Amino acid sequence: MTSGSPEGPSTIGTVLRRSTDYLAARGSETPRLDAERLLSKALGLERIELYMALERPLTPSELDSARELVVRRGAREPLQYVLGEWWFRRLMLNVDPRALIPRPETEILVDRALLLLDGRDAPRVIDVGTGSGAIALSLKDECPGARVSGFDFSPDALALAADNAARTGLEVDFLEGDLFDGLPLGPWDLVVSNPPYVDAADVPDLEPEVRDWEPHEALTADGAVAAVARGAVDVLAAGGGIVLEVGAGQAETTADLLEKLGLHDVRVTPDLRGIDRVVEGVWR
Ligand SMILES: C[S@@+](CC[C@H](N)C(=O)[O-])C[C@H]1O[C@@H](n2cnc3c(N)ncnc32)[C@H](O)[C@@H]1O
């Protein structure tokens, strides 16, 4: 992105156009949308307000702010980290490289979890590998009677989750520990988890936004899905449920494992792209 001349004055419209071209040339798949969101942040305006003021010139300091954000995004830093915040269900959360960016498919895990919680009085819930706290905080937000804990081995992630609890005013208890040492003693009425499920061998092929910016311990941990499933049966209350997010191609094996472990009502739910993504079961 360049300033004023020789391309004419830097108005909202021209900066949007130049930023879009700059980001497209650097591999963004959504350059126009990125440019709109970044300029909105730099100017403190809604996206719709940009379109109502396309001819408005930017001041030099506005131009500097916009340029800094666009250059970061051009280096393939995820849009969410550049913005510093992102929506997950009803919550606007802080996001930064201390934890994974919450994904839309994880919202489906929360839908399934809420169905399992329906009708329960003060259920005890644990989110294993809580990261930013997105799942735990959403469950507390949408099922206020639940007593929710978030569990992670990353102090950085837990600090971000605590920031998000403060930001949203939601009460969630955050616990530090390693899921491979067993889950925190319950009994829990619900164990939810979006564990690391990317094969380490696939990491080099991931998009730079993920490969170069998101914490690798949030992406890969050999055997984490099975470890959460096995750990859950030791800590679930009778009638309690487990809901797991898994990678493409992992749902069938995970459903089989839940059945072998003695869970019933095992069910798989696809994500919006039709990929089997969420596996659940109930403990007798
Ligand atoms: C895929 S991220 C999920 C983050 C968040 N729950 C979400 O859905 O956006 C997995 C999380 O598991 C945590 N994790 C990885 N290995 C772990 C372990 N051995 N014990 C506890 N947490 C672990 C990571 O720090 C990371 O926050």
The ligand as a Gaussian input file, in Angstrom:
#p B3LYP/6-31G(d) Opt

LIG

0 1
 C       -7.071000     -27.168000      19.125000
 S       -6.668000     -26.140000      20.498000
 C       -8.314000     -25.761000      21.067000
 C       -8.432000     -24.413000      21.717000
 C       -9.872000     -24.014000      22.024000
 N      -10.525000     -24.999000      22.868000
 C      -10.661000     -23.838000      20.738000
 O      -11.461000     -24.726000      20.429000
 O      -10.482000     -22.818000      20.059000
 C       -6.071000     -27.347000      21.625000
 C       -5.652000     -26.847000      22.999000
 O       -5.158000     -27.968000      23.732000
 C       -4.054000     -27.576000      24.520000
 N       -3.227000     -28.758000      24.755000
 C       -2.399000     -29.367000      23.883000
 N       -1.793000     -30.412000      24.466000
 C       -2.251000     -30.446000      25.745000
 C       -1.978000     -31.296000      26.844000
 N       -1.116000     -32.308000      26.747000
 N       -2.624000     -31.072000      28.006000
 C       -3.500000     -30.039000      28.122000
 N       -3.791000     -29.191000      27.105000
 C       -3.176000     -29.394000      25.935000
 C       -3.362000     -26.508000      23.691000
 O       -2.583000     -25.665000      24.509000
 C       -4.550000     -25.813000      23.028000
 O       -4.961000     -24.703000      23.777000

